[in-house]
């Protein structure tokens, strides 16, 4: 009797499994799996979860990951943002390029960034991710030090262009690494931990430049000291990345084999996948036809134009309030602290509520007292949290490795376009008030709020559609809850896109 009932159960199981290959399977992402086309994770774990780890084990593993990944990522971002904004400090320390030529040198960084963004992300997909990142950091450190070897416009333009090319891989690589090691409700916090360096570097850089400004410049101009120090720091950070930053859970040599398996099983249910070396054109097409991609592109450009303007001209604007160069270097630092606090808050809130959010505050203009103008300039720093939220959004709302790198590339290419436009926001003819540029920034950030709410509505709508479809398939195929969980596990590392994978859930 028991053998007969067992045969019936096995027969039912076979029937259920056979239903996975009907005509609608490919459309739903429920087709059979070809391990050769799946993620690298399948080298260590099976299509279905075979090993399970306790919550305590996973907490210890997460702490170990936190020691390496966000820490090194923060060092990378710290160095990158200092290097990118080194021109801002040099601008009031005897930098020989002024006027429209200064605008063009500032723009050159983003031209190089834009030119190399798509090639660099697809090259990184084929190579070991962290090793590629580390090599780029070492090269840009050398390029930065070479800024101290010239005084003419053409050389500065070329060096800034090459610097932009090298730095274009940073955000895409770090976003991918975070998304491979952390669950969706952990990613925004970890991204905020490295993105916060954007604000903290303005504090460090301001005090560094302030100290250097007391040097009389007899042996070497003070702005050249800035480039030599920051270039040396970048090379050091690049070496750290090459040695200690893991490429993926599969190649995380600081973890034991058991820990690498646990790292993969930890993120399996999120359906985000890990790494796949095959460039899949169908995923590129999906990225280009996904309405959410273009909302992210629009959101990025709306925040990047103000970023391009303020990251290169904030010190010049503060100086126009009536402060000296030395006072300006010190007084620019509180804005970085305010921006950093907002980044950390947004990352924490996004993970706690699983709702990416980006509060935006806008400074005032036209006050009669320079103290009020200075305070208003500090408030504008709060919008910096928007880009870190976009990073977190891309990490948690996209699957399919080629689609991920494509959307990351589009985000960062748009970032460079926005920053190129931003370098032209503050025109010399509008000095000292720069009213047109300030007005443009206010309008852009207001529109950004509207786009953010639209993107949220789209994700909520897609989740409702997906829940209804999953319930329909569960009823049609006769799945139990255990069957649904098994199918969810089977889909995790199949390198399916978020649209192909019925089990993928978007964060609102």
SEZA-833933 format. One line per 5 residues: their letters; for each residue x, y, z of C-alpha. Coordinates in Angstrom, 2 decimals, m for minus. Layout:
a> X:Y:Z  ... .
This chain:
xxxxx> 0.00:0.00:0.00  2.81:2.42:0.96  4.75:1.61:m2.21  1.64:2.24:m4.28  1.04:5.63:m2.67 .
xxxxx> 4.73:6.47:m3.10  4.45:5.67:m6.79  1.44:7.95:m7.05  3.34:10.78:m5.36  6.31:10.27:m7.68 .
xxxxx> 3.97:10.21:m10.65  2.42:13.48:m9.50  5.88:14.98:m9.11  6.88:13.96:m12.62  3.64:15.37:m13.97 .
xxxxx> 4.25:18.66:m12.22  7.81:18.84:m13.47  6.77:18.01:m17.00  4.41:20.96:m16.91  7.45:23.19:m16.66 .
xxxxx> 8.18:22.67:m20.33  4.95:23.70:m22.01  4.70:26.42:m24.63  4.45:29.32:m22.16  7.54:28.37:m20.18 .
xxxxx> 10.07:30.42:m22.13  7.95:33.53:m21.85  7.64:33.08:m18.06  11.24:32.15:m17.46  10.10:28.64:m16.49 .
xxxxx> 11.94:26.79:m19.24  14.59:24.16:m18.67  17.95:25.35:m17.42  21.21:25.08:m19.28  23.98:25.22:m16.68 .
xxxxx> 26.47:26.39:m19.30  24.48:29.63:m19.68  23.95:30.17:m15.97  25.95:32.18:m13.45  29.43:31.36:m12.24 .
xxxxx> 27.76:30.53:m8.94  26.78:27.12:m10.36  30.45:26.15:m10.11  29.97:26.02:m6.33  26.25:25.48:m5.70 .
xxxxx> 23.59:23.45:m7.41  20.52:24.64:m9.29  18.57:23.89:m6.11  19.78:24.70:m2.59  21.44:21.66:m1.01 .
xxxxx> 23.11:23.32:1.98  21.45:25.53:4.56  23.10:27.79:7.13  21.88:29.19:10.42  21.04:32.86:10.96 .
xxxxx> 23.96:33.13:13.38  26.36:31.71:10.76  25.06:34.15:8.16  25.41:37.09:10.53  29.05:36.20:11.21 .
xxxxx> 29.65:35.81:7.48  28.06:39.19:6.79  30.31:40.84:9.38  33.33:39.27:7.69  32.16:40.53:4.30 .
xxxxx> 31.58:43.99:5.78  35.17:44.11:7.00  36.49:43.70:3.46  33.99:44.85:0.82  32.41:48.14:2.02 .
xxxxx> 35.69:49.17:3.67  37.78:48.77:0.53  34.96:50.17:m1.62  34.92:53.26:0.62  38.67:53.68:0.15 .
xxxxx> 38.18:53.49:m3.62  35.41:56.07:m3.61  37.34:58.29:m1.22  40.29:58.32:m3.60  38.16:58.67:m6.71 .
xxxxx> 36.16:61.63:m5.49  39.27:63.41:m4.22  40.93:62.86:m7.58  37.89:63.95:m9.56  37.45:67.14:m7.54 .
xxxxx> 41.17:67.93:m7.29  40.55:70.59:m9.95  38.12:72.29:m7.57  40.88:72.70:m4.96  43.53:73.64:m7.52 .
xxxxx> 41.23:76.36:m8.92  41.92:78.64:m5.94  45.54:77.57:m5.35  47.26:79.12:m8.34  45.98:76.79:m11.06 .
xxxxx> 47.18:78.33:m14.37  44.01:77.63:m16.40  41.15:80.10:m15.93  37.94:81.33:m17.58  36.37:79.25:m20.36 .
xxxxx> 39.50:77.10:m20.62  38.93:76.10:m16.99  35.38:75.02:m17.91  36.76:72.93:m20.77  39.40:71.25:m18.59 .
xxxxx> 36.65:70.47:m16.08  34.49:69.06:m18.88  37.32:66.87:m20.24  37.01:64.44:m17.31  33.38:63.72:m18.16 .
xxxxx> 34.08:63.49:m21.89  36.58:60.71:m21.16  34.10:59.15:m18.75  31.37:59.14:m21.41  33.66:57.93:m24.19 .
xxxxx> 34.86:54.87:m22.26  31.83:53.93:m20.13  30.30:51.24:m22.34  33.61:49.66:m23.41  34.83:49.51:m19.82 .
xxxxx> 31.77:47.72:m18.41  31.77:45.09:m21.15  35.54:44.58:m20.77  35.04:44.19:m17.00  32.37:41.52:m17.64 .
xxxxx> 34.96:39.39:m19.44  37.72:39.87:m16.83  38.11:39.45:m13.07  36.10:42.40:m11.80  38.18:43.59:m8.83 .
xxxxx> 41.48:43.05:m10.64  40.29:45.19:m13.54  39.16:47.88:m11.10  42.48:47.82:m9.22  44.52:48.17:m12.41 .
xxxxx> 42.47:51.21:m13.44  43.01:52.84:m10.05  46.79:52.45:m10.27  46.79:53.96:m13.77  44.67:56.95:m12.77 .
xxxxx> 46.97:57.57:m9.80  49.88:57.86:m12.23  47.84:60.17:m14.48  46.96:62.39:m11.54  50.61:62.78:m10.55 .
xxxxx> 51.40:63.75:m14.14  49.15:66.81:m13.66  52.08:68.29:m11.73  54.34:68.04:m14.79  52.62:70.58:m17.02 .
xxxxx> 51.23:74.12:m17.13  49.40:74.27:m20.47  45.76:73.86:m21.39  46.21:71.04:m23.94  48.09:68.76:m21.54 .
xxxxx> 45.60:69.33:m18.71  42.70:68.61:m21.06  44.28:65.34:m22.24  45.16:64.20:m18.70  41.66:64.96:m17.42 .
xxxxx> 40.17:63.06:m20.38  42.30:59.98:m19.61  41.49:60.30:m15.92  37.78:60.16:m16.76  38.32:57.02:m18.82 .
xxxxx> 40.05:55.24:m15.94  37.52:56.29:m13.33  34.48:55.33:m15.45  34.62:51.72:m14.24  34.44:52.49:m10.51 .
xxxxx> 30.71:52.78:m9.78  29.62:49.91:m12.12  32.22:47.55:m10.62  31.38:48.40:m7.02  27.61:48.15:m7.62 .
xxxxx> 28.07:44.68:m9.15  30.26:43.49:m6.29  27.78:44.73:m3.67  24.86:43.10:m5.52  26.69:39.74:m5.65 .
xxxxx> 27.47:39.56:m1.93  24.51:41.27:m0.23  20.75:40.77:m0.06  18.37:43.41:m1.37  17.59:44.73:2.11 .
xxxxx> 21.31:45.14:2.80  22.51:46.74:m0.43  21.44:50.36:0.02  23.19:50.59:3.39  26.44:49.10:2.02 .
xxxxx> 26.35:51.37:m1.02  25.80:54.36:1.27  28.88:53.30:3.27  31.12:53.85:0.26  29.14:56.65:m1.39 .
xxxxx> 29.33:58.67:1.83  32.96:59.28:0.90  31.73:61.89:m1.60  30.85:64.12:1.32  33.68:63.14:3.64 .
xxxxx> 36.30:63.77:0.98  35.15:67.38:0.74  35.91:67.66:4.47  39.29:65.95:4.19  40.18:67.66:0.93 .
xxxxx> 39.21:71.07:2.27  41.46:70.74:5.31  44.26:69.22:3.22  44.14:72.06:0.72  43.90:74.57:3.58 .
xxxxx> 47.11:73.20:5.10  48.93:73.20:1.77  47.81:76.77:1.09  50.17:78.04:3.81  53.17:76.84:1.79 .
xxxxx> 54.74:79.75:m0.07  55.20:77.79:m3.32  58.83:78.74:m3.85  59.99:75.25:m4.88  56.76:73.96:m6.41 .
xxxxx> 53.33:75.58:m6.93  50.83:74.60:m4.25  48.32:73.09:m6.71  50.98:70.64:m7.89  51.42:69.35:m4.34 .
xxxxx> 47.72:68.48:m4.33  48.09:66.39:m7.47  51.21:64.58:m6.23  49.65:63.68:m2.87  46.34:62.51:m4.30 .
xxxxx> 47.99:60.54:m7.10  50.18:58.68:m4.62  47.13:57.89:m2.47  45.29:56.48:m5.52  48.16:54.14:m6.36 .
xxxxx> 48.17:52.84:m2.78  44.40:52.22:m2.89  44.77:50.44:m6.23  47.28:48.01:m4.75  44.90:47.29:m1.84 .
xxxxx> 42.08:46.53:m4.30  44.28:44.21:m6.37  45.25:42.20:m3.29  42.14:42.11:m1.07  38.91:43.06:m2.87 .
xxxxx> 37.05:39.89:m4.05  35.85:39.60:m7.65  32.76:37.55:m6.80  31.63:34.99:m4.18  33.13:32.24:m6.34 .
xxxxx> 36.58:33.90:m6.29  36.49:35.35:m2.74  39.79:33.95:m1.50  39.41:35.52:1.95  36.49:33.10:2.47 .
xxxxx> 36.64:29.35:3.01  34.85:27.13:0.50  31.99:26.68:2.96  31.73:30.45:3.43  31.67:31.03:m0.33 .
xxxxx> 28.78:28.57:m0.65  27.00:30.27:2.25  27.54:33.68:0.62  25.77:32.42:m2.50  22.93:30.70:m0.64 .
xxxxx> 22.39:33.90:1.36  21.40:35.80:m1.78  19.69:32.99:m3.70  16.11:33.97:m2.87  16.65:37.56:m4.03 .
xxxxx> 16.89:36.29:m7.62  19.53:38.88:m8.51  22.14:36.37:m9.70  25.90:36.82:m9.51  28.32:36.88:m12.45 .
xxxxx> 28.19:35.61:m16.03  31.01:36.12:m18.54  28.83:35.75:m21.65  27.66:38.97:m23.31  23.99:38.37:m24.18 .
xxxxx> 22.56:40.68:m26.82  18.96:39.85:m25.89  19.61:41.28:m22.43  21.03:44.47:m23.94  17.85:44.80:m26.04 .
xxxxx> 15.70:44.28:m22.96  17.60:46.95:m21.07  17.09:49.40:m23.93  13.34:48.69:m24.18  12.58:48.70:m20.45 .
xxxxx> 10.73:51.91:m19.50  12.32:51.78:m16.05  15.76:52.10:m17.63  14.84:55.41:m19.20  13.29:56.70:m15.99 .
xxxxx> 16.60:55.90:m14.27  18.47:57.66:m17.09  16.26:60.73:m16.70  16.63:60.65:m12.92  20.40:60.41:m13.22 .
xxxxx> 20.74:63.35:m15.59  18.51:65.48:m13.36  20.86:64.96:m10.40  24.12:64.93:m12.38  23.78:68.39:m13.89 .
xxxxx> 23.75:70.00:m10.41  26.58:67.67:m9.37  28.74:68.74:m12.31  28.12:72.35:m11.51  28.65:72.26:m7.76 .
xxxxx> 31.54:69.77:m7.59  33.73:72.06:m9.68  32.37:75.50:m8.81  31.23:75.29:m5.17  34.44:76.81:m3.84 .
xxxxx> 34.33:79.58:m6.41  30.71:80.35:m5.45  31.47:80.37:m1.71  34.38:82.72:m2.34  32.02:85.15:m4.11 .
xxxxx> 30.09:85.51:m0.83  33.02:87.59:0.40  35.39:85.05:1.94  39.14:84.70:1.35  40.65:81.66:m0.36 .
xxxxx> 41.79:80.16:2.96  38.39:80.78:4.57  36.66:79.21:1.56  38.65:75.97:1.90  37.56:75.59:5.52 .
xxxxx> 33.98:76.82:5.09  33.28:74.33:2.29  33.69:71.37:4.66  30.34:71.47:6.59  28.46:70.91:3.33 .
xxxxx> 30.26:67.59:2.99  29.23:66.57:6.51  25.57:67.41:5.82  25.65:65.52:2.52  27.28:62.50:4.17 .
xxxxx> 24.65:62.38:6.91  21.88:62.40:4.29  23.52:59.59:2.31  23.76:57.37:5.41  20.16:58.15:6.39 .
xxxxx> 18.81:57.36:2.91  20.73:54.07:2.76  19.44:53.03:6.18  15.87:54.05:5.37  15.88:52.30:1.99 .
xxxxx> 16.93:48.98:3.51  14.64:49.28:6.53  11.56:50.07:4.44  12.76:48.35:1.22  11.84:51.63:m0.47 .
xxxxx> 14.63:53.56:m2.21  14.19:57.19:m1.27  16.08:60.41:m1.90  15.08:63.47:0.16  16.02:66.66:m1.63 .
xxxxx> 16.57:70.10:m0.16  17.18:73.27:m2.08  19.25:76.22:m0.90  18.10:79.82:m0.87  19.42:82.63:m2.99 .
xxxxx> 19.48:86.38:m2.72  19.82:86.73:1.03  21.58:89.90:2.08  24.01:88.26:4.49  26.83:85.99:3.43 .
xxxxx> 26.16:83.70:6.41  22.69:82.93:5.07  24.10:82.30:1.60  26.71:79.96:3.07  24.04:78.00:4.97 .
xxxxx> 21.96:77.75:1.78  24.98:76.33:m0.06  25.26:73.65:2.64  21.63:72.62:2.11  22.20:71.96:m1.58 .
xxxxx> 24.56:69.14:m0.60  21.64:67.01:0.56  20.67:66.16:m3.02  23.85:64.08:m3.28  22.00:61.17:m1.69 .
xxxxx> 19.98:60.81:m4.91  22.79:59.18:m6.90  23.60:56.66:m4.16  19.91:55.73:m4.14  20.05:55.22:m7.90 .
xxxxx> 23.06:52.93:m7.43  21.11:50.91:m4.85  18.07:50.84:m7.12  20.10:49.39:m9.99  21.65:46.76:m7.70 .
xxxxx> 18.35:45.50:m6.30  15.97:45.97:m9.24  17.88:44.41:m12.13  18.90:40.83:m12.86  20.67:39.21:m15.78 .
xxxxx> 24.36:40.05:m15.73  24.53:41.68:m19.18  21.40:43.69:m18.43  22.94:44.82:m15.15  26.17:46.04:m16.71 .
xxxxx> 24.24:47.71:m19.54  21.98:49.64:m17.17  24.95:50.54:m14.97  26.76:51.81:m18.07  23.74:53.83:m19.18 .
xxxxx> 23.44:55.29:m15.69  27.07:56.32:m15.56  27.14:57.53:m19.18  24.15:59.71:m18.34  25.99:60.79:m15.20 .
xxxxx> 28.85:62.00:m17.37  26.50:63.77:m19.82  24.80:65.52:m16.92  28.13:66.55:m15.46  29.34:67.82:m18.85 .
xxxxx> 26.24:70.02:m19.04  26.77:70.96:m15.40  30.23:72.39:m16.06  28.54:74.98:m18.26  25.82:75.94:m15.77 .
xxxxx> 27.91:78.63:m14.06  29.15:80.97:m16.78  31.83:83.64:m16.10  29.47:86.30:m17.46  26.96:85.48:m14.68 .
xxxxx> 29.48:86.07:m11.86  29.33:86.79:m9.01  25.66:85.86:m8.30  25.31:83.10:m10.95  21.52:83.48:m10.82 .
xxxxx> 20.75:81.50:m14.05  22.80:78.52:m12.86  21.23:78.45:m9.41  17.74:78.71:m10.88  18.44:75.82:m13.26 .
xxxxx> 19.56:73.61:m10.38  16.38:74.33:m8.41  14.15:73.44:m11.36  16.05:70.22:m12.11  15.77:68.94:m8.54 .
xxxxx> 12.03:69.66:m8.40  11.50:67.62:m11.59  13.62:64.86:m10.03  11.05:64.44:m7.25  8.29:63.83:m9.81 .
xxxxx> 10.35:61.24:m11.71  11.15:59.39:m8.46  7.47:58.99:m7.61  6.70:57.82:m11.16  9.40:55.14:m10.93 .
xxxxx> 8.00:53.98:m7.61  4.51:53.65:m9.12  5.85:51.57:m12.04  7.59:49.11:m9.71  4.55:48.69:m7.48 .
xxxxx> 2.39:48.08:m10.55  4.82:45.47:m11.93  4.92:43.64:m8.58  1.12:43.43:m8.47  1.06:42.00:m12.00 .
xxxxx> 3.77:39.48:m11.08  2.01:38.34:m7.91  m1.18:37.74:m9.85  0.67:35.79:m12.55  2.49:33.66:m10.00 .
xxxxx> m0.80:32.82:m8.27  m2.27:31.90:m11.64  0.66:29.62:m12.50  0.58:28.03:m9.05  m3.06:27.12:m9.51 .
xxxxx> m2.67:25.98:m13.13  0.32:23.74:m12.42  m0.91:22.47:m9.09  2.16:23.71:m7.25  2.45:23.51:m3.48 .
xxxxx> 4.34:26.17:m1.53  7.31:23.79:m1.49  7.14:23.55:m5.29  7.14:27.36:m5.58  10.19:27.59:m3.32 .
xxxxx> 11.98:24.92:m5.35  11.29:26.79:m8.58  12.46:30.04:m6.97  15.75:28.37:m6.06  16.15:26.95:m9.57 .
xxxxx> 15.78:30.40:m11.11  18.23:32.22:m8.84  21.48:31.60:m10.75  20.09:30.97:m14.24  21.16:34.44:m15.45 .
xxxxx> 17.56:35.37:m16.23  16.61:39.03:m16.42  14.12:40.54:m14.00  11.48:40.48:m16.76  12.15:36.82:m17.62 .
xxxxx> 12.13:35.65:m14.01  8.61:35.23:m12.61  10.02:35.09:m9.07  11.85:38.43:m9.19  10.40:41.13:m6.93 .
xxx> 11.12:44.84:m7.48  11.81:47.20:m4.59  9.48:50.18:m4.70 .
